[in-house]
Amino acid sequence: MGPTVLISDDDPTLTELLSYAVAARGMSPIADISSQTLELAKRHRPAVIILDLDQLIDGMVVLAQLRAAPETCDAKVIVLTGHHAEGLREQCLELGAHDFYRKPFSPEFIQRVATLAGAK
């Protein structure tokens, strides 16, 4: 399999769908529905992390932790959220996210994940 993609969302149906789509593009998905994103990222060193903001632990806090940890600071983080607060995209990008998408996502989202992961 290709590059590892960590999918962190509290919705098991969505993580399953994203895992399938990522695997279909030749990448290796790891699904996290338990808000263990930082620990899993340190252990597996994914190329890309898909991060939902609305989980047991605030996704903005997790994003900041991912950027601060030496083991995870190089991972590309794509925020995928259902929130529509004004300025949220800019706030996530300032914290170090590589990209920002709103739910529901379009097929171009998986292409962006593949591009950032370096998948063929």
C-alpha positions as CSV (number, residue, x, y, z in Angstrom):
1,M,0.0,0.0,0.0
2,G,0.9,3.6,-0.4
3,P,1.2,6.5,2.0
4,T,-0.7,6.3,5.3
5,V,-3.7,8.6,5.9
6,L,-5.1,9.0,9.5
7,I,-8.8,9.8,9.4
8,S,-10.0,11.3,12.7
9,D,-13.7,11.8,13.0
10,D,-16.3,10.8,15.6
11,D,-18.7,9.5,13.0
12,P,-17.9,5.8,12.3
13,T,-19.9,5.8,9.0
14,L,-17.9,8.7,7.7
15,T,-14.5,7.3,8.8
16,E,-15.5,4.0,7.0
17,L,-16.5,5.8,3.8
18,L,-13.3,7.9,3.9
19,S,-11.2,4.8,4.6
20,Y,-12.7,3.0,1.6
21,A,-12.1,6.1,-0.7
22,V,-8.5,6.5,0.5
23,A,-7.8,2.8,0.1
24,A,-9.3,2.8,-3.4
25,R,-6.7,5.5,-4.3
26,G,-3.9,3.2,-3.1
27,M,-3.3,4.8,0.3
28,S,-3.3,3.1,3.7
29,P,-6.1,4.4,5.9
30,I,-6.1,4.4,9.7
31,A,-9.5,5.3,11.2
32,D,-9.7,7.1,14.6
33,I,-13.2,7.5,16.1
34,S,-11.9,7.7,19.7
35,S,-10.1,11.1,19.6
36,Q,-6.7,9.4,19.9
37,T,-5.3,11.4,16.9
38,L,-2.1,12.6,18.5
39,E,-1.1,9.2,19.8
40,L,-1.9,7.4,16.6
41,A,-0.1,10.1,14.5
42,K,3.0,9.7,16.7
43,R,2.9,5.9,16.3
44,H,2.1,5.6,12.6
45,R,3.6,8.8,11.2
46,P,0.9,9.4,8.5
47,A,1.6,11.5,5.4
48,V,-1.8,13.1,5.8
49,I,-4.3,13.6,8.7
50,I,-7.9,14.2,8.0
51,L,-9.1,16.0,11.1
52,D,-12.7,16.7,12.2
53,L,-12.9,19.7,14.6
54,D,-16.0,18.4,16.5
55,Q,-14.8,15.4,18.6
56,L,-14.3,14.5,22.2
57,I,-11.2,16.7,22.2
58,D,-11.5,20.1,20.4
59,G,-10.0,19.7,17.0
60,M,-8.3,23.1,17.2
61,V,-6.5,21.9,20.3
62,V,-5.5,18.6,18.4
63,L,-4.3,20.6,15.4
64,A,-2.1,22.8,17.7
65,Q,-0.7,19.6,19.4
66,L,0.0,18.0,16.0
67,R,1.9,21.1,14.9
68,A,3.9,21.3,18.2
69,A,5.0,17.6,18.4
70,P,8.3,16.8,16.7
71,E,6.9,13.4,15.6
72,T,3.9,14.9,13.8
73,C,4.8,18.4,12.8
74,D,5.6,17.4,9.2
75,A,2.3,15.6,8.6
76,K,-0.1,17.4,6.3
77,V,-3.4,18.1,8.1
78,I,-6.6,18.6,6.2
79,V,-9.5,19.9,8.4
80,L,-12.8,18.4,7.4
81,T,-15.7,20.0,9.4
82,G,-19.4,20.7,9.4
83,H,-18.9,24.0,11.2
84,H,-19.6,27.2,9.2
85,A,-18.3,29.8,11.7
86,E,-16.9,32.9,10.0
87,G,-13.1,33.0,10.0
88,L,-12.8,29.3,10.9
89,R,-10.9,28.4,7.7
90,E,-8.3,31.2,8.3
91,Q,-8.0,30.2,11.9
92,C,-7.2,26.6,11.0
93,L,-4.7,27.6,8.3
94,E,-3.0,29.9,10.8
95,L,-2.7,27.0,13.2
96,G,-0.9,25.0,10.6
97,A,-3.6,23.1,8.6
98,H,-2.6,22.5,5.0
99,D,-6.2,22.7,3.8
100,F,-9.8,23.1,4.9
101,Y,-13.0,21.5,3.6
102,R,-16.5,21.6,4.8
103,K,-18.9,18.6,5.0
104,P,-20.3,17.2,2.9
105,F,-17.2,16.9,0.8
106,S,-16.9,16.5,-2.9
107,P,-14.9,14.0,-4.9
108,E,-12.1,16.6,-5.3
109,F,-11.5,16.2,-1.6
110,I,-10.1,12.7,-2.0
111,Q,-8.0,13.9,-4.9
112,R,-6.5,16.6,-2.6
113,V,-5.8,14.0,0.1
114,A,-4.0,11.8,-2.6
115,T,-2.0,14.8,-3.8
116,L,-0.9,15.9,-0.4
117,A,0.0,12.3,0.5
118,G,2.1,11.9,-2.7
119,A,0.0,8.9,-3.9
120,K,0.0,8.0,-7.5
